[in-house]
Amino acid sequence: MNATTAHEIGLDQAAAGMTLAAALLDAHGGVLLPRDAALTEATLASLRRRGIERCVVWAEAAAESPADAAARERDLERQLQRLGQLFRHGGDDARPELMQLLADYRSREQP
């Protein structure tokens, strides 16, 4: 089962039936459409007339291909090696803890 995630898209990519994952605001911060509002052809036309260019919608997250997973793992390994390089010197007690926090941050799933 795929997870639902928020994706920012251009209004030209939006289609009737999509659901907003974030409120759509005008230039002054006023709410044009609330979060979880369903887009219709009429609302899309109105948003285009107002000059709205982007929106955030809910979408099914695609399953990660084996090639993408391998590339992500290689990128993570490269980042962790770089952290090791940056933290190779220094003798204070906070260094290992800080490096671990950074490694944990880098290892988190990024949208």
Buried (B, 14 or more C-beta within 10 A) or exposed (E): EEEEEBBEBEBEEBEEEBEBBBBBEEEEEEEBBEBEBEBEEEBBEEBEEEEBEEBBBBBEEEEEEEEEEEEEEEEBEEBBEEBEEEBEEEEEEEEEEEBEEBBEEBEEEEE
